[in-house]
């Protein structure tokens, strides 16, 4: 048992250095780990020598299996138990966060994010292995190797509910410490938004820097109304280093957890945030605000102003106008016997000048030709992305399925060898034709560059598929018919 005892000792040293474990509690913590692993003896081994949490947990997996303490299938659960026993309690995390927030909200969030990484809740070492690049067309493309692909939106949603009814879904606060979902390391902090109790947690498999989720304490369905705009701006006031947004509360165009009201945000500037307004507009009833159509492949209206009430009122005017808008020639039907089809996906930021709210107009209408959605990725692009285009991708950061890494590697190898497309990848035939048209021959580096250009191009076209108005002038016309005027 010498190997497993050495790992336990190193974990205790790690917890003292990185997780705030008091030396006074070190023996107690060590005995707790012995109990978790079913051991009744301990021999001191080599001391902690600066290993990362990933290295330590890999050693725990290996030594635990070798000692017959658990199987490979049980290893993840055991690691979650061990780290949960070593970190601060939820109340202590809340206290530490509140103490830091009193003098610097930004430092408080940075501390919580670092603590979530150190406790192995945020899988930073896994995230850093995800391929990612910024494209010439302004988009960011990533391949997520950690999460499964859900090509069926109903299956994706079912994966976020629970059979027992406790917790009600994957983002309820009752998940904090819940072993049934390996959430012993989850720690959350309290927020008040719109006079309601909310909480914040970081995403374990974040799509971008400091990706977090603000969640309503009550398990109520997703919705977007005037109160949503207030809550987003209040959050931006509290944490101006973050953007914060909300998925459209409809199937096929929103998030997978529609049953529980929540927002997403974080500390990275996404491509949409950098996009300029191409058609500036104003509304006479809201003189303190500016507005405009954003130069973007999707349909986005930007509202800016320093007065929270006026910004919220103008955003609500646009939202209500869009949700009532009908244009059957364009395939836009706000509501029919199948339900509501139009919604907005808002995202808010705080600048020295005031608030910036981008309203992404969305529709989940289907048709015989497009059963997955008229304003969804069209079938020719499903080989790259069939999952819902939610808040993050609508802002220009695409999260593509992990299977693409191996498939695209085969394609690159075929390009370099000047061989035909492998029969097993026939569904990539359109992608292949476009790649072959880029150059007469390829080296390893030029094939890599061609594949990246093609991925970015497809993602750009998918955003165009989601646009309810295909040209900026059409969006401007929609707005001018609702009281806006050109500047």
Secondary structure, DSSP 8 states (H G I E B T S, - for coil): -HHHHHHHHHHHHHHHHHS---GGGHHHHHHHHHHHTT-----------S--HHHHHHHHHHHHHHTTSS-HHHHHHHHHHHHHHHS--HHHHHHHHHHHHTT-HHHHHHHHHHHHHHTTSS-HHHHTTS-EEE-TTS-EEEEESSS----SHHHHHHTTB-SS-SSSBTTSGGGTT-GGGT-TT---EEEEETTEEEEEEE-TT-SSTT-EEEEESS------SHHHHHHHHHHHHH-TTSEEE---SSTTTS-S-TTS-EEEEES---HHHH--EEEEEEETT-TTEEEEEESSSS-EEEEEES-HHHHHHHHHHHHHHHHH--BGGGTB-SEETTEE-EEEEEEEEEETTEEEEEEEEEE----SS-TT-TTS--GGGTTT--S---HHHHTTEEEEETHHHHHHHHHHHHHHHT----GGGGGGHHHHHHHHTT-SS--HHHHHHHHHHHHHHHHHHHHHHH-SSSSHHHHHHHHHTTTEEE-
